[in-house]
Amino acid sequence: MQKIKSLMARQGLKSPQESMADLSPVENLRIPSKEELRELREQPIDPQAEQEIIDSIEEVYFSNDSFDMVQHELEKLPPELNLQELEDYRDKLKRQQAAVSKKVADLILEKQPAYVKELERVTALQTNLQLAAVICTNARRQLSVSKEGFTEASLGLLANQRRRQLLTGLLKSLRTIKTLQRTDVRLSEMLEEEDYPGAIQLCLECQKAASTFKHYSCISELNSKLQDTLEQIEEQLDVALSKTCKHFDVSHYTKVQLAYTLLGKTQTAMDQLHMHFTQAIHNTVFQVVLGYVELCAGNADTKFQKMQYKDLCTHITLDSYIPCLTDLCKALWEVMLSYHRTMQWHEEHDKQETTPTPDDAAAAESDELMVDRSYVKKKLEHGLTRIWQDVQLKVKAYILGTDMSNFKYDDFIVVLDVISRLMQVGEEFCGSKSEVLQESIKRQSVNYFKNYHRARLEELRMFLENETWELCPVKSNFNIAQLHEFKFMGQCRSPSVSPNRQAASSTSPPQEELSLFQQYLQGGNPFEMHTEHKEEETEDVLASNGYESDELEKSVYQDYDSDSDVPEELKQDYVDEQTGDAPLKSVSRETIRSKKKSDYNLNKTNAPILTNTTLNVIRLVGKYMQMMNILKPIAFDVIHCVSQLFDYYLYAVYTFFGRNDMYESSGLGLISSRLRTTLNRIQESLIDMETVGENAGVHGPAEDRKEKVPSPHLSQLVVLTNGGTLYGLAQRVVATESLVFLAEQFESLQSHLDTMMPAAKKPFLQQFYSQTVSTASELRKPIYWIVAAKAIDYEQMLLLMAGVKWDIREIMSQHNVYVDVLLKEFEQFNKRLGDVSRHVRIPLPVSNVLWEHCIRLANRTLVEGYANVKKCSNEGRALMQLDFQQFLMKLEKLTDLRPIPDKEFVETYIKAYYLTENDMEQFIKNHREYSMKQLANLVNVCLGSHINKKARQKLLAAIDDIDRPKR
């Protein structure tokens, strides 16, 4: 390094710093001499060797200029010096120095052109800097002059402008703060206008603005005031939310929901809404029931207000029960309709707000919105069942709070109708089967129906005991569907649908049926119909009999209604169903009788034969079925009671007109085993036989007797012993044929009853029809047999036959007198039958049964008369055949009945006289329809002609051995 410096000194070169200090624009650069360069080039030129020498230099020599090389080398000397080593080391250092010097010289020579060029640029820069210094000096002098003339005034203006801007911002802030201070007034106005979203929006903006000016001390108080205002808004918002539970308004609810959305409390709002609905149900029913209880109590006693709802329901009077129930259901309907409309609002609102999300921020907001919607939807769906359960429990408490066993039938039907409509509402509301309501109304219905049925049976017994069995004139096309009790059958509806609704819908053309919520969405109430005045239903079922006007005829013939529980009304024969008044009996009875006698055309029609009692039973059946149709769970109990009505009517007809001890002795088999079994069953299960005896109440449990009815007694006004009336044939026909008509109506109702009957109980219904209803026509035989047995004087015929001589010896061409007498009896019977038919139409089956009975009795009397003969010849037998043929010939002109009953019975007996011994024995074995006396007489009469005594003994023994059961 020192060598380099010395080299540079010799060449007159300076360091760059020194050159810059001494540089002048005119100074020339000095170039090394040729000798110096040659000296340097004379050094070893092997670059690799030169580089190795340079690399062998210690690194410490390259550290910095303050390095003391001499000191370094001296310190390296060993303690013991060796001259040779020192000289070698010195030569090494010289070689290293020479290599470095040569390397430096090469670099200087290599960079010299660039150095010269850069030096020229530096010189030019120096010149430019000097010029710039002159310009700056001139500028400073000019600026000094400008400062004095312009800058100070301008800067003063700028400072004032800045101060003005600051003061303007301060004024704006102060005005904002003033506006914030007055916000509570505007918020109050908006709350009065029910602009909850605007109020909340304003309050939130105020809070945001207040946070901007929080550095002002007055804002801290304003923040707390705004928070209190926001809480107040939430409270009023909750009150507004509760109002939607009773009267839903779309705009009102939209404002409330928007307000909760601004607050970010959509889910909280839904929780609160369900609490309000629950509270609304409780408050509504309590206020309705409390209003009626206080109204009926007639005083302002506050004790009712402190009662529990369940206890309050027990204070409802019978008169106010139905209006209160109707108002209760109306109020509950409003609550459920509001809930339904709330769900509808949310469904429509969700559809409207379903839009695509353009960015991530909107997507995140949309996800949060979907969560809220999902929560609201689940909450609303769950709330359906919960709210309906609350409604059921409230109505159940009301239903069970009153004993309905003493209600009138129409009132109870209204209750069932209202509850049925309410159950339909529940099914449409949440798909519920309303088990709570069904169970409660079933309990009341069973209790009511037992008492009602008991009263109706007693009423039926009273009607039967006062029934004179006169014809109730109805039109020839009379059908039970014409009675208003059976109107519900013309409307194909499910049991859960109320009759009133079906009656309204039946007049409209067939179309898709709207739900109740769709029908009454815009207004009205499905329970309003129960408070309206129902149009009186008229029935055009009575026949016109020459009355001056239809109104008079209808007022006379209009039958009684068994709905009322007032005994005086139950005793009336006819009650006008439009006015409820009973016409004078004397007028109606006498008029009816006179018109019946004069108007024979009535009997030419095929009008049904029935009595007022029959019509009453049919009406009862209709009412029972209506109750059963509305309330299916008690269907079996109702059908069982319906069967008892028919059983009691059948038993009464049998007891009045068909019971006779002569049945068994007749041998005609008048009562079939099925009919006998049915009568015995009715007597054991329904008839209280102990009330007749002296020790009534001693036998049988009280509960069993409570279910039974005393046996009815025939009215004293009905005379069955007068031969002129054929022993009450008119009354017998009316009674028997009214029973047959009743059975036909039951047959027509079987399919409907079968659909209502529970599957497990259907065998009972089938058994009732097969063993009871179908036996009604079988009562004709025993009832009309009594008339047939008394209408003809069979004893006189036996006496006349006993006076005839049968052991004649010549063939007679003239029949005996007893035949003419018997035929006259039949002619008289036919005439009297015609007289009866002028009052009561005698159906063909009835006339056939009467003629069959009379002819059978006459033929059996003939056989009995022939069996009383002691002696008889072949000519006598021929006379018997002549008499019988004459009887048949004349008889066939009197009746259209074919074939003649028991014709073979007489002919076979007469011809048996000609049988041989063997044939006679076979005849005895095969013909057990003859009595032992008749067979024995046949054998005795034949003795001597073609049967000897030995054969006679044999045949009589055969007769004794054979046990002949009577037919």
SETI-598855 format. One line per 8 residues: number of its first residue (from 1); for each residue x, y, z of C-alpha. Coordinates in steps of 0.02 Angstrom, whole numbers, plus 50000, padded with zeros to 5 digits. Example, Ala and Ser with C-alpha at 12.3 -4.5 7.8 and 13.67 -1.06 7.14 Angstrom:
2
1> 50615 49775 50390 | 50684 49947 50357 $
# end
This chain:
967
1> 50000 50000 50000 | 50142 50117 50043 | 50221 50073 49879 | 50063 50117 49789 | 50055 50282 49878 | 50238 50316 49838 | 50203 50270 49658 | 50060 50390 49651 $
9> 50168 50524 49731 | 50301 50500 49602 | 50173 50513 49464 | 50103 50671 49539 | 49930 50591 49569 | 49820 50633 49714 | 49680 50542 49797 | 49503 50576 49735 $
17> 49464 50678 49888 | 49619 50784 49866 | 49585 50797 49681 | 49409 50860 49715 | 49472 50988 49838 | 49606 51055 49723 | 49514 51028 49560 | 49497 51176 49450 $
25> 49408 51185 49284 | 49571 51210 49190 | 49683 51082 49273 | 49755 50944 49160 | 49765 50759 49209 | 49938 50683 49228 | 49976 50519 49138 | 50106 50395 49210 $
33> 50271 50394 49117 | 50328 50254 49006 | 50470 50207 49123 | 50352 50182 49267 | 50240 50074 49167 | 50384 49974 49097 | 50452 49946 49271 | 50288 49878 49323 $
41> 50276 49767 49169 | 50446 49694 49202 | 50373 49604 49351 | 50325 49418 49328 | 50186 49409 49207 | 50116 49239 49250 | 49942 49284 49310 | 49917 49119 49401 $
49> 50082 49136 49492 | 50045 49316 49527 | 49873 49271 49594 | 49947 49136 49704 | 50067 49263 49777 | 49925 49384 49812 | 49820 49244 49889 | 49964 49200 50005 $
57> 49957 49373 50085 | 49882 49367 50258 | 49708 49433 50273 | 49756 49554 50408 | 49846 49663 50278 | 49677 49696 50195 | 49589 49753 50352 | 49609 49944 50364 $
65> 49732 50085 50344 | 49769 50096 50531 | 49852 49927 50526 | 50033 49935 50580 | 50126 49815 50467 | 50297 49838 50550 | 50229 49803 50720 | 50139 49652 50654 $
73> 50293 49578 50574 | 50402 49613 50725 | 50280 49524 50838 | 50289 49374 50727 | 50475 49355 50746 | 50526 49203 50848 | 50623 49222 51008 | 50777 49154 50925 $
81> 50817 49238 50761 | 50894 49149 50612 | 50968 49258 50480 | 50934 49140 50337 | 50754 49123 50384 | 50738 49311 50402 | 50810 49340 50231 | 50694 49210 50153 $
89> 50545 49286 50237 | 50601 49461 50181 | 50611 49401 50002 | 50438 49327 50016 | 50369 49492 50077 | 50454 49583 49934 | 50378 49464 49808 | 50206 49491 49884 $
97> 50233 49680 49881 | 50287 49674 49701 | 50135 49570 49651 | 50017 49690 49736 | 50101 49841 49661 | 50092 49765 49488 | 49909 49720 49513 | 49871 49898 49569 $
105> 49965 49972 49424 | 49869 49861 49302 | 49703 49913 49377 | 49751 50098 49370 | 49800 50083 49190 | 49642 49988 49150 | 49524 50115 49234 | 49616 50274 49180 $
113> 49499 50318 49031 | 49345 50300 49138 | 49431 50401 49274 | 49469 50541 49154 | 49292 50541 49087 | 49214 50542 49259 | 49332 50682 49310 | 49268 50786 49166 $
121> 49088 50756 49224 | 49134 50809 49398 | 49211 50968 49330 | 49050 51005 49233 | 48946 50972 49387 | 49054 51093 49485 | 49020 51227 49356 | 48832 51196 49363 $
129> 48832 51205 49551 | 48918 51370 49549 | 48784 51435 49429 | 48646 51367 49541 | 48720 51455 49689 | 48710 51619 49597 | 48524 51584 49550 | 48479 51539 49730 $
137> 48560 51698 49793 | 48456 51799 49671 | 48295 51702 49718 | 48319 51730 49903 | 48339 51913 49873 | 48176 51915 49771 | 48082 51810 49901 | 48130 51928 50036 $
145> 48051 52068 49938 | 47891 51964 49907 | 47873 51917 50090 | 47869 52093 50140 | 47735 52136 50009 | 47616 51985 49995 | 47641 51825 50100 | 47599 51891 50272 $
153> 47427 51954 50214 | 47388 51793 50119 | 47433 51679 50263 | 47322 51782 50376 | 47175 51749 50260 | 47214 51562 50255 | 47219 51554 50443 | 47052 51640 50455 $
161> 46977 51521 50327 | 47037 51370 50424 | 46965 51442 50583 | 46800 51468 50492 | 46794 51289 50433 | 46825 51225 50608 | 46688 51335 50677 | 46567 51278 50540 $
169> 46601 51094 50584 | 46575 51136 50766 | 46410 51222 50726 | 46353 51069 50627 | 46399 50956 50771 | 46307 51069 50893 | 46153 51067 50781 | 46162 50876 50770 $
177> 46177 50868 50958 | 46027 50984 50973 | 45929 50872 50854 | 45979 50720 50956 | 45920 50807 51113 | 45748 50835 51033 | 45733 50658 50957 | 45626 50591 51100 $
185> 45482 50703 51046 | 45485 50634 50869 | 45504 50457 50935 | 45348 50479 51041 | 45251 50542 50890 | 45308 50394 50785 | 45258 50271 50922 | 45086 50351 50931 $
193> 45074 50328 50743 | 45130 50146 50768 | 45276 50175 50651 | 45387 50055 50748 | 45514 50022 50608 | 45538 50210 50583 | 45556 50239 50771 | 45684 50102 50789 $
201> 45777 50159 50634 | 45782 50336 50703 | 45837 50278 50873 | 45977 50169 50801 | 46036 50314 50692 | 46036 50427 50844 | 46139 50301 50940 | 46261 50291 50794 $
209> 46272 50480 50786 | 46295 50491 50973 | 46441 50371 50963 | 46519 50491 50836 | 46509 50637 50959 | 46551 50537 51113 | 46697 50657 51146 | 46568 50786 51202 $
217> 46523 50771 51384 | 46336 50801 51351 | 46326 50648 51238 | 46353 50520 51376 | 46188 50569 51457 | 46103 50565 51287 | 46166 50388 51256 | 46084 50321 51413 $
225> 45924 50415 51368 | 45921 50337 51194 | 45948 50165 51269 | 45800 50191 51385 | 45697 50250 51237 | 45745 50094 51138 | 45690 49983 51282 | 45526 50079 51291 $
233> 45502 50051 51105 | 45530 49864 51130 | 45399 49861 51267 | 45272 49949 51156 | 45322 49835 51014 | 45283 49685 51124 | 45112 49759 51163 | 45084 49786 50977 $
241> 45135 49606 50944 | 45008 49543 51071 | 44868 49636 50980 | 44892 49527 50826 | 44836 49373 50926 | 44653 49424 50922 | 44638 49534 50768 | 44771 49505 50638 $
249> 44808 49653 50526 | 44933 49629 50385 | 45003 49806 50385 | 45014 49810 50574 | 45101 49642 50584 | 45219 49689 50441 | 45273 49843 50539 | 45301 49742 50696 $
257> 45404 49608 50608 | 45508 49739 50517 | 45540 49824 50683 | 45600 49662 50762 | 45709 49629 50609 | 45792 49799 50633 | 45822 49754 50814 | 45893 49586 50760 $
265> 45769 49495 50872 | 45666 49394 50749 | 45679 49234 50850 | 45640 49324 51013 | 45486 49399 50931 | 45424 49226 50883 | 45447 49162 51062 | 45353 49313 51127 $
273> 45215 49289 50998 | 45179 49112 51058 | 45173 49170 51238 | 45048 49304 51187 | 44940 49176 51095 | 44936 49064 51249 | 44891 49213 51357 | 44762 49272 51231 $
281> 44673 49103 51237 | 44667 49106 51426 | 44611 49288 51439 | 44482 49269 51301 | 44392 49118 51371 | 44400 49187 51547 | 44323 49354 51497 | 44185 49271 51394 $
289> 44134 49151 51533 | 44153 49286 51666 | 44039 49402 51569 | 43900 49272 51560 | 43922 49220 51742 | 43910 49400 51803 | 43764 49434 51685 | 43668 49285 51753 $
297> 43716 49325 51933 | 43640 49498 51914 | 43763 49585 52028 | 43936 49657 52021 | 44010 49533 52143 | 44197 49529 52117 | 44217 49354 52186 | 44196 49281 52013 $
305> 44346 49377 51948 | 44457 49290 52074 | 44397 49115 52028 | 44492 48992 51924 | 44424 48966 51749 | 44375 48786 51786 | 44274 48839 51938 | 44198 48984 51842 $
313> 44129 48864 51711 | 44023 48777 51843 | 43924 48938 51872 | 43855 48946 51695 | 43665 48927 51694 | 43572 48814 51573 | 43493 48961 51483 | 43659 49045 51448 $
321> 43756 48885 51412 | 43736 48882 51223 | 43759 49070 51193 | 43913 49066 51302 | 43981 48912 51212 | 43950 48996 51045 | 44036 49156 51097 | 44177 49054 51170 $
329> 44205 48963 51006 | 44190 49126 50910 | 44325 49206 51015 | 44438 49053 51001 | 44409 49050 50814 | 44472 49229 50803 | 44631 49179 50895 | 44660 49027 50785 $
337> 44620 49127 50627 | 44749 49256 50680 | 44877 49118 50703 | 44832 49045 50534 | 44851 49215 50452 | 45016 49240 50543 | 45083 49078 50467 | 45014 49131 50297 $
345> 45103 49299 50311 | 45270 49215 50348 | 45250 49093 50203 | 45214 49234 50080 | 45350 49344 50155 | 45480 49205 50136 | 45435 49181 49953 | 45452 49367 49917 $
353> 45623 49382 49999 | 45703 49232 49915 | 45833 49319 49803 | 46009 49268 49742 | 46160 49328 49842 | 46288 49425 49738 | 46435 49435 49857 | 46509 49359 50014 $
361> 46437 49490 50133 | 46263 49464 50062 | 46288 49276 50070 | 46331 49284 50254 | 46179 49393 50286 | 46072 49273 50185 | 46133 49125 50288 | 46084 49214 50447 $
369> 45914 49255 50370 | 45888 49072 50323 | 45926 49021 50501 | 45796 49143 50565 | 45668 49083 50439 | 45699 48902 50483 | 45678 48940 50667 | 45518 49039 50637 $
377> 45445 48902 50527 | 45480 48764 50653 | 45415 48871 50795 | 45253 48909 50703 | 45225 48727 50654 | 45256 48669 50832 | 45142 48805 50897 | 44993 48738 50798 $
385> 44977 48584 50907 | 45015 48680 51065 | 44883 48813 51033 | 44751 48684 50982 | 44789 48585 51140 | 44759 48742 51244 | 44595 48772 51152 | 44539 48593 51183 $
393> 44578 48602 51368 | 44482 48765 51389 | 44330 48700 51296 | 44341 48534 51388 | 44333 48624 51555 | 44180 48717 51494 | 44094 48560 51428 | 44122 48460 51586 $
401> 44078 48606 51699 | 43891 48586 51672 | 43777 48435 51689 | 43688 48423 51521 | 43578 48276 51564 | 43425 48389 51577 | 43453 48483 51415 | 43320 48484 51282 $
409> 43361 48379 51132 | 43377 48526 51011 | 43489 48617 51133 | 43601 48466 51153 | 43609 48442 50965 | 43664 48624 50951 | 43802 48589 51078 | 43857 48437 50979 $
417> 43850 48537 50820 | 43958 48676 50891 | 44085 48554 50960 | 44083 48457 50796 | 44119 48617 50703 | 44258 48657 50826 | 44335 48485 50798 | 44328 48517 50611 $
425> 44419 48681 50642 | 44551 48585 50740 | 44573 48458 50601 | 44598 48595 50473 | 44706 48696 50594 | 44836 48564 50635 | 44770 48395 50575 | 44718 48345 50751 $
433> 44583 48215 50788 | 44535 48315 50944 | 44544 48168 51063 | 44521 48283 51214 | 44361 48358 51145 | 44297 48190 51085 | 44322 48111 51255 | 44239 48254 51349 $
441> 44089 48267 51232 | 44074 48077 51233 | 44060 48078 51423 | 43925 48210 51417 | 43837 48126 51272 | 43830 47956 51355 | 43765 48034 51515 | 43638 48140 51422 $
449> 43585 48003 51305 | 43548 47880 51445 | 43432 48003 51530 | 43358 48060 51366 | 43325 47883 51308 | 43249 47836 51475 | 43130 47985 51462 | 43089 47941 51281 $
457> 43048 47761 51328 | 42933 47821 51466 | 42858 47944 51343 | 42835 47805 51216 | 42748 47699 51346 | 42631 47844 51384 | 42595 47870 51200 | 42562 47685 51175 $
465> 42445 47679 51324 | 42350 47830 51258 | 42357 47777 51076 | 42185 47741 51001 | 42268 47662 50847 | 42184 47774 50724 | 42259 47802 50554 | 42372 47952 50536 $
473> 42335 48011 50358 | 42495 48040 50262 | 42524 48061 50078 | 42548 47908 49969 | 42726 47960 49930 | 42771 47982 50112 | 42952 47943 50151 | 43053 47967 50309 $
481> 43174 48077 50211 | 43034 48207 50208 | 43044 48225 50397 | 43163 48360 50453 | 43243 48238 50577 | 43312 48143 50427 | 43367 48292 50323 | 43546 48258 50372 $
489> 43543 48092 50278 | 43520 48181 50113 | 43687 48268 50140 | 43834 48154 50110 | 43949 48216 50244 | 44072 48150 50370 | 44018 48142 50553 | 44139 48280 50597 $
497> 44050 48408 50488 | 43906 48502 50564 | 43731 48484 50490 | 43708 48670 50472 | 43861 48687 50365 | 43806 48544 50255 | 43634 48617 50237 | 43711 48777 50176 $
505> 43830 48693 50057 | 43701 48572 49986 | 43614 48712 49893 | 43771 48765 49801 | 43835 48679 49644 | 43964 48542 49669 | 44139 48612 49676 | 44299 48591 49771 $
513> 44257 48618 49952 | 44346 48762 50036 | 44416 48745 50210 | 44341 48849 50349 | 44496 48958 50355 | 44479 48994 50169 | 44292 49031 50185 | 44308 49150 50331 $
521> 44480 49223 50295 | 44412 49395 50251 | 44274 49401 50380 | 44131 49310 50464 | 44135 49169 50588 | 44091 48985 50565 | 44000 48987 50732 | 43886 49134 50695 $
529> 43751 49020 50622 | 43709 48953 50794 | 43652 49122 50856 | 43550 49163 50704 | 43366 49123 50695 | 43345 48963 50600 | 43211 48955 50469 | 43068 48848 50523 $
537> 43065 48686 50427 | 42898 48631 50360 | 42849 48455 50312 | 42727 48415 50174 | 42689 48236 50224 | 42505 48238 50280 | 42367 48194 50158 | 42237 48325 50111 $
545> 42062 48272 50164 | 41948 48408 50101 | 41996 48544 50222 | 41962 48722 50175 | 42145 48766 50168 | 42312 48680 50181 | 42351 48780 50336 | 42200 48714 50430 $
553> 42233 48538 50373 | 42415 48552 50423 | 42373 48626 50592 | 42252 48483 50625 | 42360 48340 50566 | 42530 48408 50614 | 42601 48277 50729 | 42676 48307 50898 $
561> 42861 48327 50928 | 42944 48233 51067 | 43084 48358 51093 | 43002 48448 51238 | 43019 48383 51413 | 42856 48464 51472 | 42731 48325 51513 | 42580 48429 51459 $
569> 42654 48448 51285 | 42694 48265 51275 | 42512 48222 51304 | 42451 48321 51155 | 42403 48223 51001 | 42457 48355 50876 | 42575 48502 50890 | 42605 48628 50755 $
577> 42793 48628 50730 | 42790 48805 50662 | 42700 48884 50809 | 42719 48753 50943 | 42532 48766 50983 | 42413 48620 50996 | 42245 48632 50907 | 42084 48590 50995 $
585> 42063 48402 51011 | 41876 48405 50989 | 41887 48492 50821 | 42028 48385 50754 | 41956 48218 50807 | 41780 48246 50748 | 41836 48324 50586 | 41955 48183 50550 $
593> 41825 48050 50584 | 41692 48132 50478 | 41808 48157 50333 | 41872 47979 50343 | 41695 47910 50328 | 41648 48021 50183 | 41809 48013 50083 | 41826 47835 50016 $
601> 41961 47888 49892 | 42085 47896 50034 | 42075 47708 50050 | 42107 47680 49865 | 42283 47747 49877 | 42431 47652 49940 | 42472 47777 50077 | 42574 47701 50218 $
609> 42477 47642 50369 | 42547 47719 50526 | 42493 47806 50685 | 42549 47960 50776 | 42652 47849 50890 | 42735 47767 50740 | 42780 47937 50673 | 42845 47984 50844 $
617> 42957 47830 50849 | 43022 47869 50673 | 43060 48046 50727 | 43150 47981 50880 | 43253 47866 50771 | 43298 48014 50662 | 43353 48115 50813 | 43453 47969 50881 $
625> 43538 47946 50713 | 43573 48131 50700 | 43658 48127 50869 | 43753 47970 50819 | 43803 48049 50654 | 43876 48200 50742 | 43963 48098 50876 | 44026 47932 50813 $
633> 44106 47870 50976 | 43934 47836 51053 | 43866 47756 50895 | 43843 47585 50975 | 43752 47656 51127 | 43635 47752 51012 | 43600 47604 50898 | 43567 47496 51050 $
641> 43439 47624 51109 | 43364 47633 50934 | 43340 47445 50940 | 43252 47463 51108 | 43128 47586 51031 | 43084 47457 50898 | 43083 47315 51027 | 42962 47408 51140 $
649> 42846 47454 50997 | 42844 47274 50935 | 42815 47207 51111 | 42673 47331 51139 | 42585 47282 50977 | 42604 47099 51022 | 42542 47127 51200 | 42393 47231 51145 $
657> 42332 47129 50998 | 42422 46964 50982 | 42436 46883 51153 | 42311 46741 51173 | 42314 46576 51264 | 42222 46488 51122 | 42379 46486 51013 | 42445 46321 51076 $
665> 42278 46232 51063 | 42251 46289 50883 | 42393 46184 50815 | 42422 46312 50678 | 42599 46362 50727 | 42554 46546 50732 | 42711 46603 50823 | 42876 46546 50749 $
673> 43018 46496 50862 | 43115 46650 50804 | 42972 46766 50850 | 42949 46679 51017 | 43135 46696 51054 | 43129 46880 51010 | 42978 46913 51121 | 43058 46822 51266 $
681> 43220 46920 51243 | 43127 47086 51242 | 43028 47037 51396 | 43184 46987 51492 | 43297 47132 51440 | 43177 47280 51423 | 43014 47248 51512 | 43003 47278 51699 $
689> 42879 47144 51747 | 42900 47172 51934 | 42809 47338 51937 | 42648 47244 51909 | 42668 47132 52059 | 42642 47176 52241 | 42824 47148 52290 | 42897 47273 52167 $
697> 43076 47312 52207 | 43107 47152 52301 | 43180 47059 52155 | 43322 47119 52044 | 43451 47256 52069 | 43394 47436 52057 | 43515 47473 51916 | 43446 47332 51809 $
705> 43268 47391 51839 | 43317 47569 51797 | 43358 47513 51621 | 43188 47429 51601 | 43017 47498 51560 | 42851 47437 51629 | 42743 47338 51510 | 42617 47453 51422 $
713> 42428 47434 51440 | 42303 47454 51300 | 42197 47612 51307 | 42020 47587 51370 | 41959 47683 51218 | 42011 47537 51107 | 41873 47405 51104 | 41924 47235 51037 $
721> 41767 47137 51086 | 41639 47212 50966 | 41593 47092 50828 | 41524 47235 50722 | 41699 47304 50701 | 41771 47131 50675 | 41842 47138 50851 | 41940 47297 50825 $
729> 42007 47244 50655 | 42038 47426 50604 | 42143 47456 50758 | 42231 47290 50734 | 42272 47331 50554 | 42336 47504 50598 | 42442 47435 50740 | 42512 47286 50647 $
737> 42542 47372 50481 | 42619 47523 50566 | 42742 47401 50645 | 42777 47324 50474 | 42800 47499 50402 | 42918 47541 50545 | 43016 47382 50508 | 43028 47432 50324 $
745> 43098 47600 50374 | 43225 47514 50485 | 43273 47405 50338 | 43302 47560 50232 | 43413 47632 50369 | 43519 47475 50391 | 43657 47525 50271 | 43675 47695 50353 $
753> 43676 47620 50527 | 43803 47491 50471 | 43924 47626 50415 | 43909 47712 50584 | 43928 47554 50687 | 44102 47508 50752 | 44170 47353 50668 | 44174 47255 50831 $
761> 43990 47289 50863 | 43921 47252 50689 | 43865 47076 50737 | 43743 47156 50859 | 43665 47257 50719 | 43655 47106 50604 | 43574 47003 50741 | 43450 47142 50777 $
769> 43394 47147 50595 | 43391 46960 50568 | 43303 46912 50731 | 43195 47064 50772 | 43160 47181 50627 | 43126 47038 50506 | 43000 46961 50627 | 42882 47112 50622 $
777> 42777 47040 50481 | 42764 46875 50575 | 42652 46960 50703 | 42515 46966 50574 | 42474 46782 50602 | 42438 46785 50789 | 42353 46957 50785 | 42236 46924 50639 $
785> 42205 46744 50696 | 42107 46813 50844 | 41992 46906 50723 | 41975 46753 50612 | 41935 46643 50761 | 41795 46757 50819 | 41726 46821 50654 | 41653 46651 50604 $
793> 41539 46549 50719 | 41629 46383 50705 | 41537 46309 50855 | 41369 46332 50767 | 41439 46242 50617 | 41491 46095 50726 | 41316 46085 50798 | 41237 46089 50626 $
801> 41357 45954 50566 | 41315 45848 50716 | 41133 45847 50661 | 41171 45779 50489 | 41141 45593 50453 | 41293 45519 50368 | 41248 45333 50361 | 41135 45356 50210 $
809> 41114 45224 50076 | 41091 45328 49921 | 41193 45459 49832 | 41134 45635 49874 | 41134 45775 49743 | 41099 45916 49867 | 41228 45979 49993 | 41186 46003 50176 $
817> 41122 46163 50257 | 41276 46190 50365 | 41374 46231 50204 | 41256 46373 50164 | 41263 46435 50342 | 41452 46433 50337 | 41456 46523 50170 | 41338 46655 50238 $
825> 41458 46679 50382 | 41597 46707 50255 | 41490 46827 50155 | 41452 46923 50313 | 41637 46923 50354 | 41677 46988 50181 | 41548 47126 50200 | 41613 47179 50369 $
833> 41789 47175 50297 | 41732 47296 50164 | 41655 47409 50297 | 41819 47413 50391 | 41914 47451 50231 | 41814 47610 50212 | 41900 47675 50367 | 42069 47591 50353 $
841> 42149 47526 50196 | 42174 47339 50215 | 42332 47288 50120 | 42329 47129 50017 | 42446 47034 50135 | 42327 47074 50278 | 42171 47018 50186 | 42262 46861 50131 $
849> 42311 46820 50309 | 42133 46850 50370 | 42057 46742 50234 | 42190 46610 50259 | 42155 46602 50445 | 41966 46595 50421 | 41975 46462 50286 | 42101 46357 50384 $
857> 41991 46368 50540 | 41837 46324 50436 | 41923 46175 50356 | 41986 46113 50522 | 41811 46136 50592 | 41746 46029 50447 | 41872 45893 50487 | 41827 45905 50669 $
865> 41643 45891 50624 | 41677 45741 50514 | 41779 45664 50655 | 41628 45676 50770 | 41525 45564 50655 | 41481 45398 50739 | 41418 45309 50586 | 41456 45343 50405 $
873> 41425 45250 50243 | 41510 45265 50075 | 41365 45373 50019 | 41392 45480 50175 | 41574 45502 50127 | 41517 45553 49954 | 41400 45681 50034 | 41547 45749 50134 $
881> 41643 45772 49973 | 41491 45855 49893 | 41474 45974 50039 | 41658 46018 50034 | 41659 46045 49845 | 41508 46158 49861 | 41597 46254 49998 | 41753 46273 49892 $
889> 41657 46328 49738 | 41563 46465 49829 | 41716 46514 49930 | 41824 46543 49776 | 41698 46675 49721 | 41722 46769 49885 | 41912 46772 49889 | 42057 46781 49769 $
897> 42167 46680 49884 | 42243 46535 49790 | 42268 46396 49825 | 42135 46372 49957 | 42226 46338 50122 | 42210 46165 50199 | 42106 46104 50053 | 42205 45943 50050 $
905> 42186 45930 50238 | 41997 45902 50219 | 42002 45802 50059 | 42135 45683 50124 | 42035 45651 50282 | 41877 45614 50186 | 41966 45498 50065 | 42052 45406 50207 $
913> 41884 45318 50238 | 41915 45211 50087 | 42088 45150 50137 | 42125 44967 50173 | 42199 44906 50336 | 42380 44917 50278 | 42355 45082 50192 | 42266 45148 50346 $
921> 42413 45101 50456 | 42532 45190 50339 | 42414 45340 50333 | 42417 45352 50523 | 42607 45353 50523 | 42624 45482 50385 | 42486 45606 50431 | 42524 45669 50603 $
929> 42437 45835 50569 | 42274 45752 50625 | 42233 45735 50808 | 42225 45567 50895 | 42038 45589 50912 | 42017 45619 50725 | 42124 45467 50680 | 42037 45357 50808 $
937> 41866 45411 50743 | 41922 45370 50567 | 41965 45192 50621 | 41804 45171 50720 | 41694 45232 50578 | 41776 45113 50456 | 41742 44964 50572 | 41625 44842 50492 $
945> 41640 44907 50317 | 41816 44855 50271 | 41908 44845 50438 | 41876 44707 50565 | 41894 44719 50752 | 42068 44643 50756 | 42129 44769 50630 | 42039 44905 50728 $
953> 42133 44859 50887 | 42296 44856 50792 | 42267 45028 50717 | 42212 45105 50882 | 42369 45034 50963 | 42473 45114 50826 | 42387 45280 50859 | 42425 45268 51045 $
961> 42607 45223 51013 | 42641 45372 50902 | 42683 45533 50991 | 42619 45666 50877 | 42688 45838 50913 | 42562 45972 50873 | 42597 46096 50738 $
# end
